[in-house]
């Protein structure tokens, strides 16, 4: 799964079941699953 950080601790991502969505990285669900970030120039 991949997403794009959009600021204010939120990121844009998509799933097959819910489509494109914006989620808060402070949610326990994402705190347990976040692995790493990369910067693309």
mmCIF file of the N, C-alpha and C atoms, coordinates in Angstrom:
data_MODEL
# 
_entry.id   MODEL 
# 
loop_
_atom_site.group_PDB 
_atom_site.id 
_atom_site.type_symbol 
_atom_site.label_atom_id 
_atom_site.label_alt_id 
_atom_site.label_comp_id 
_atom_site.label_asym_id 
_atom_site.label_entity_id 
_atom_site.label_seq_id 
_atom_site.pdbx_PDB_ins_code 
_atom_site.Cartn_x 
_atom_site.Cartn_y 
_atom_site.Cartn_z 
_atom_site.occupancy 
_atom_site.B_iso_or_equiv 
_atom_site.pdbx_formal_charge 
_atom_site.auth_seq_id 
_atom_site.auth_comp_id 
_atom_site.auth_asym_id 
_atom_site.auth_atom_id 
_atom_site.pdbx_PDB_model_num 
ATOM 1   N N  . UNK A 1 1  ? 0.858   -1.170 0.000  1.00 0.00 ? 1  UNK A N  1 
ATOM 2   C CA . UNK A 1 1  ? 0.000   0.000  0.000  1.00 0.00 ? 1  UNK A CA 1 
ATOM 3   C C  . UNK A 1 1  ? 0.897   1.223  0.000  1.00 0.00 ? 1  UNK A C  1 
ATOM 4   N N  . UNK A 1 2  ? 0.526   2.228  -0.748 1.00 0.00 ? 2  UNK A N  1 
ATOM 5   C CA . UNK A 1 2  ? 1.304   3.464  -0.811 1.00 0.00 ? 2  UNK A CA 1 
ATOM 6   C C  . UNK A 1 2  ? 0.356   4.651  -0.716 1.00 0.00 ? 2  UNK A C  1 
ATOM 7   N N  . UNK A 1 3  ? 0.885   5.753  -0.237 1.00 0.00 ? 3  UNK A N  1 
ATOM 8   C CA . UNK A 1 3  ? 0.088   6.968  -0.132 1.00 0.00 ? 3  UNK A CA 1 
ATOM 9   C C  . UNK A 1 3  ? 0.961   8.183  -0.365 1.00 0.00 ? 3  UNK A C  1 
ATOM 10  N N  . UNK A 1 4  ? 0.334   9.342  -0.449 1.00 0.00 ? 4  UNK A N  1 
ATOM 11  C CA . UNK A 1 4  ? 1.038   10.605 -0.646 1.00 0.00 ? 4  UNK A CA 1 
ATOM 12  C C  . UNK A 1 4  ? 0.712   11.503 0.537  1.00 0.00 ? 4  UNK A C  1 
ATOM 13  N N  . UNK A 1 5  ? 1.757   11.961 1.234  1.00 0.00 ? 5  UNK A N  1 
ATOM 14  C CA . UNK A 1 5  ? 1.566   12.858 2.370  1.00 0.00 ? 5  UNK A CA 1 
ATOM 15  C C  . UNK A 1 5  ? 1.130   14.217 1.842  1.00 0.00 ? 5  UNK A C  1 
ATOM 16  N N  . UNK A 1 6  ? 0.056   14.775 2.404  1.00 0.00 ? 6  UNK A N  1 
ATOM 17  C CA . UNK A 1 6  ? -0.468  16.050 1.910  1.00 0.00 ? 6  UNK A CA 1 
ATOM 18  C C  . UNK A 1 6  ? -0.395  17.157 2.969  1.00 0.00 ? 6  UNK A C  1 
ATOM 19  N N  . UNK A 1 7  ? 0.260   16.882 4.080  1.00 0.00 ? 7  UNK A N  1 
ATOM 20  C CA . UNK A 1 7  ? 0.419   17.885 5.124  1.00 0.00 ? 7  UNK A CA 1 
ATOM 21  C C  . UNK A 1 7  ? -0.589  17.713 6.252  1.00 0.00 ? 7  UNK A C  1 
ATOM 22  N N  . UNK A 1 8  ? -0.351  18.420 7.336  1.00 0.00 ? 8  UNK A N  1 
ATOM 23  C CA . UNK A 1 8  ? -1.224  18.399 8.509  1.00 0.00 ? 8  UNK A CA 1 
ATOM 24  C C  . UNK A 1 8  ? -1.481  16.975 9.007  1.00 0.00 ? 8  UNK A C  1 
ATOM 25  N N  . UNK A 1 9  ? -0.450  16.126 8.884  1.00 0.00 ? 9  UNK A N  1 
ATOM 26  C CA . UNK A 1 9  ? -0.484  14.728 9.339  1.00 0.00 ? 9  UNK A CA 1 
ATOM 27  C C  . UNK A 1 9  ? -1.546  13.880 8.625  1.00 0.00 ? 9  UNK A C  1 
ATOM 28  N N  . UNK A 1 10 ? -1.847  14.254 7.373  1.00 0.00 ? 10 UNK A N  1 
ATOM 29  C CA . UNK A 1 10 ? -2.821  13.515 6.577  1.00 0.00 ? 10 UNK A CA 1 
ATOM 30  C C  . UNK A 1 10 ? -2.169  13.005 5.298  1.00 0.00 ? 10 UNK A C  1 
ATOM 31  N N  . UNK A 1 11 ? -2.702  11.899 4.770  1.00 0.00 ? 11 UNK A N  1 
ATOM 32  C CA . UNK A 1 11 ? -2.185  11.377 3.522  1.00 0.00 ? 11 UNK A CA 1 
ATOM 33  C C  . UNK A 1 11 ? -3.307  10.869 2.627  1.00 0.00 ? 11 UNK A C  1 
ATOM 34  N N  . UNK A 1 12 ? -3.042  10.911 1.328  1.00 0.00 ? 12 UNK A N  1 
ATOM 35  C CA . UNK A 1 12 ? -3.976  10.497 0.291  1.00 0.00 ? 12 UNK A CA 1 
ATOM 36  C C  . UNK A 1 12 ? -3.611  9.091  -0.141 1.00 0.00 ? 12 UNK A C  1 
ATOM 37  N N  . UNK A 1 13 ? -4.596  8.220  -0.216 1.00 0.00 ? 13 UNK A N  1 
ATOM 38  C CA . UNK A 1 13 ? -4.338  6.842  -0.633 1.00 0.00 ? 13 UNK A CA 1 
ATOM 39  C C  . UNK A 1 13 ? -5.615  6.260  -1.208 1.00 0.00 ? 13 UNK A C  1 
ATOM 40  N N  . UNK A 1 14 ? -5.530  5.065  -1.763 1.00 0.00 ? 14 UNK A N  1 
ATOM 41  C CA . UNK A 1 14 ? -6.702  4.434  -2.376 1.00 0.00 ? 14 UNK A CA 1 
ATOM 42  C C  . UNK A 1 14 ? -6.777  2.967  -1.977 1.00 0.00 ? 14 UNK A C  1 
ATOM 43  N N  . UNK A 1 15 ? -7.992  2.481  -1.875 1.00 0.00 ? 15 UNK A N  1 
ATOM 44  C CA . UNK A 1 15 ? -8.216  1.055  -1.624 1.00 0.00 ? 15 UNK A CA 1 
ATOM 45  C C  . UNK A 1 15 ? -9.264  0.555  -2.611 1.00 0.00 ? 15 UNK A C  1 
ATOM 46  N N  . UNK A 1 16 ? -9.267  -0.728 -2.850 1.00 0.00 ? 16 UNK A N  1 
ATOM 47  C CA . UNK A 1 16 ? -10.255 -1.303 -3.772 1.00 0.00 ? 16 UNK A CA 1 
ATOM 48  C C  . UNK A 1 16 ? -11.672 -1.142 -3.235 1.00 0.00 ? 16 UNK A C  1 
ATOM 49  N N  . UNK A 1 17 ? -11.828 -1.262 -1.931 1.00 0.00 ? 17 UNK A N  1 
ATOM 50  C CA . UNK A 1 17 ? -13.176 -1.227 -1.357 1.00 0.00 ? 17 UNK A CA 1 
ATOM 51  C C  . UNK A 1 17 ? -13.731 0.183  -1.157 1.00 0.00 ? 17 UNK A C  1 
ATOM 52  N N  . UNK A 1 18 ? -12.861 1.160  -0.834 1.00 0.00 ? 18 UNK A N  1 
ATOM 53  C CA . UNK A 1 18 ? -13.345 2.508  -0.511 1.00 0.00 ? 18 UNK A CA 1 
ATOM 54  C C  . UNK A 1 18 ? -12.942 3.567  -1.527 1.00 0.00 ? 18 UNK A C  1 
ATOM 55  N N  . UNK A 1 19 ? -12.098 3.227  -2.480 1.00 0.00 ? 19 UNK A N  1 
ATOM 56  C CA . UNK A 1 19 ? -11.651 4.206  -3.467 1.00 0.00 ? 19 UNK A CA 1 
ATOM 57  C C  . UNK A 1 19 ? -10.624 5.164  -2.872 1.00 0.00 ? 19 UNK A C  1 
ATOM 58  N N  . UNK A 1 20 ? -10.508 6.338  -3.475 1.00 0.00 ? 20 UNK A N  1 
ATOM 59  C CA . UNK A 1 20 ? -9.533  7.339  -3.027 1.00 0.00 ? 20 UNK A CA 1 
ATOM 60  C C  . UNK A 1 20 ? -10.049 8.001  -1.757 1.00 0.00 ? 20 UNK A C  1 
ATOM 61  N N  . UNK A 1 21 ? -9.155  8.144  -0.781 1.00 0.00 ? 21 UNK A N  1 
ATOM 62  C CA . UNK A 1 21 ? -9.551  8.754  0.481  1.00 0.00 ? 21 UNK A CA 1 
ATOM 63  C C  . UNK A 1 21 ? -8.382  9.469  1.145  1.00 0.00 ? 21 UNK A C  1 
ATOM 64  N N  . UNK A 1 22 ? -8.695  10.343 2.078  1.00 0.00 ? 22 UNK A N  1 
ATOM 65  C CA . UNK A 1 22 ? -7.702  11.047 2.886  1.00 0.00 ? 22 UNK A CA 1 
ATOM 66  C C  . UNK A 1 22 ? -7.830  10.525 4.310  1.00 0.00 ? 22 UNK A C  1 
ATOM 67  N N  . UNK A 1 23 ? -6.707  10.103 4.878  1.00 0.00 ? 23 UNK A N  1 
ATOM 68  C CA . UNK A 1 23 ? -6.715  9.555  6.237  1.00 0.00 ? 23 UNK A CA 1 
ATOM 69  C C  . UNK A 1 23 ? -5.746  10.315 7.129  1.00 0.00 ? 23 UNK A C  1 
ATOM 70  N N  . UNK A 1 24 ? -6.013  10.281 8.413  1.00 0.00 ? 24 UNK A N  1 
ATOM 71  C CA . UNK A 1 24 ? -5.180  10.923 9.419  1.00 0.00 ? 24 UNK A CA 1 
ATOM 72  C C  . UNK A 1 24 ? -4.173  9.906  9.947  1.00 0.00 ? 24 UNK A C  1 
ATOM 73  N N  . UNK A 1 25 ? -2.896  10.262 9.921  1.00 0.00 ? 25 UNK A N  1 
ATOM 74  C CA . UNK A 1 25 ? -1.862  9.340  10.378 1.00 0.00 ? 25 UNK A CA 1 
ATOM 75  C C  . UNK A 1 25 ? -1.865  9.159  11.892 1.00 0.00 ? 25 UNK A C  1 
ATOM 76  N N  . UNK A 1 26 ? -2.628  9.968  12.615 1.00 0.00 ? 26 UNK A N  1 
ATOM 77  C CA . UNK A 1 26 ? -2.723  9.829  14.070 1.00 0.00 ? 26 UNK A CA 1 
ATOM 78  C C  . UNK A 1 26 ? -3.658  8.700  14.499 1.00 0.00 ? 26 UNK A C  1 
ATOM 79  N N  . UNK A 1 27 ? -4.429  8.155  13.572 1.00 0.00 ? 27 UNK A N  1 
ATOM 80  C CA . UNK A 1 27 ? -5.321  7.050  13.921 1.00 0.00 ? 27 UNK A CA 1 
ATOM 81  C C  . UNK A 1 27 ? -4.506  5.828  14.328 1.00 0.00 ? 27 UNK A C  1 
ATOM 82  N N  . UNK A 1 28 ? -4.963  5.124  15.343 1.00 0.00 ? 28 UNK A N  1 
ATOM 83  C CA . UNK A 1 28 ? -4.251  3.932  15.815 1.00 0.00 ? 28 UNK A CA 1 
ATOM 84  C C  . UNK A 1 28 ? -4.026  2.926  14.691 1.00 0.00 ? 28 UNK A C  1 
ATOM 85  N N  . UNK A 1 29 ? -4.997  2.801  13.788 1.00 0.00 ? 29 UNK A N  1 
ATOM 86  C CA . UNK A 1 29 ? -4.859  1.861  12.671 1.00 0.00 ? 29 UNK A CA 1 
ATOM 87  C C  . UNK A 1 29 ? -3.583  2.138  11.889 1.00 0.00 ? 29 UNK A C  1 
ATOM 88  N N  . UNK A 1 30 ? -3.319  3.405  11.561 1.00 0.00 ? 30 UNK A N  1 
ATOM 89  C CA . UNK A 1 30 ? -2.137  3.744  10.764 1.00 0.00 ? 30 UNK A CA 1 
ATOM 90  C C  . UNK A 1 30 ? -0.874  3.787  11.611 1.00 0.00 ? 30 UNK A C  1 
ATOM 91  N N  . UNK A 1 31 ? -0.978  4.147  12.878 1.00 0.00 ? 31 UNK A N  1 
ATOM 92  C CA . UNK A 1 31 ? 0.199   4.143  13.753 1.00 0.00 ? 31 UNK A CA 1 
ATOM 93  C C  . UNK A 1 31 ? 0.807   2.747  13.826 1.00 0.00 ? 31 UNK A C  1 
ATOM 94  N N  . UNK A 1 32 ? -0.041  1.738  13.852 1.00 0.00 ? 32 UNK A N  1 
ATOM 95  C CA . UNK A 1 32 ? 0.430   0.349  13.922 1.00 0.00 ? 32 UNK A CA 1 
ATOM 96  C C  . UNK A 1 32 ? 0.989   -0.155 12.597 1.00 0.00 ? 32 UNK A C  1 
ATOM 97  N N  . UNK A 1 33 ? 0.636   0.489  11.479 1.00 0.00 ? 33 UNK A N  1 
ATOM 98  C CA . UNK A 1 33 ? 0.995   -0.027 10.162 1.00 0.00 ? 33 UNK A CA 1 
ATOM 99  C C  . UNK A 1 33 ? 2.010   0.811  9.395  1.00 0.00 ? 33 UNK A C  1 
ATOM 100 N N  . UNK A 1 34 ? 2.237   2.049  9.816  1.00 0.00 ? 34 UNK A N  1 
ATOM 101 C CA . UNK A 1 34 ? 3.176   2.921  9.094  1.00 0.00 ? 34 UNK A CA 1 
ATOM 102 C C  . UNK A 1 34 ? 4.578   2.337  9.164  1.00 0.00 ? 34 UNK A C  1 
ATOM 103 N N  . UNK A 1 35 ? 5.250   2.298  8.024  1.00 0.00 ? 35 UNK A N  1 
ATOM 104 C CA . UNK A 1 35 ? 6.580   1.689  7.983  1.00 0.00 ? 35 UNK A CA 1 
ATOM 105 C C  . UNK A 1 35 ? 7.667   2.703  7.660  1.00 0.00 ? 35 UNK A C  1 
ATOM 106 N N  . UNK A 1 36 ? 7.560   3.398  6.544  1.00 0.00 ? 36 UNK A N  1 
ATOM 107 C CA . UNK A 1 36 ? 8.598   4.349  6.172  1.00 0.00 ? 36 UNK A CA 1 
ATOM 108 C C  . UNK A 1 36 ? 8.067   5.354  5.167  1.00 0.00 ? 36 UNK A C  1 
ATOM 109 N N  . UNK A 1 37 ? 8.873   6.363  4.910  1.00 0.00 ? 37 UNK A N  1 
ATOM 110 C CA . UNK A 1 37 ? 8.530   7.379  3.909  1.00 0.00 ? 37 UNK A CA 1 
ATOM 111 C C  . UNK A 1 37 ? 9.729   7.611  3.004  1.00 0.00 ? 37 UNK A C  1 
ATOM 112 N N  . UNK A 1 38 ? 9.444   8.010  1.799  1.00 0.00 ? 38 UNK A N  1 
ATOM 113 C CA . UNK A 1 38 ? 10.481  8.370  0.825  1.00 0.00 ? 38 UNK A CA 1 
ATOM 114 C C  . UNK A 1 38 ? 10.117  9.705  0.218  1.00 0.00 ? 38 UNK A C  1 
ATOM 115 N N  . UNK A 1 39 ? 11.124  10.473 -0.100 1.00 0.00 ? 39 UNK A N  1 
ATOM 116 C CA . UNK A 1 39 ? 10.900  11.751 -0.760 1.00 0.00 ? 39 UNK A CA 1 
ATOM 117 C C  . UNK A 1 39 ? 11.228  11.599 -2.236 1.00 0.00 ? 39 UNK A C  1 
ATOM 118 N N  . UNK A 1 40 ? 10.304  11.987 -3.082 1.00 0.00 ? 40 UNK A N  1 
ATOM 119 C CA . UNK A 1 40 ? 10.503  11.920 -4.528 1.00 0.00 ? 40 UNK A CA 1 
ATOM 120 C C  . UNK A 1 40 ? 10.684  13.340 -5.037 1.00 0.00 ? 40 UNK A C  1 
ATOM 121 N N  . UNK A 1 41 ? 11.766  13.545 -5.743 1.00 0.00 ? 41 UNK A N  1 
ATOM 122 C CA . UNK A 1 41 ? 12.033  14.893 -6.266 1.00 0.00 ? 41 UNK A CA 1 
ATOM 123 C C  . UNK A 1 41 ? 11.619  15.026 -7.697 1.00 0.00 ? 41 UNK A C  1 
# 
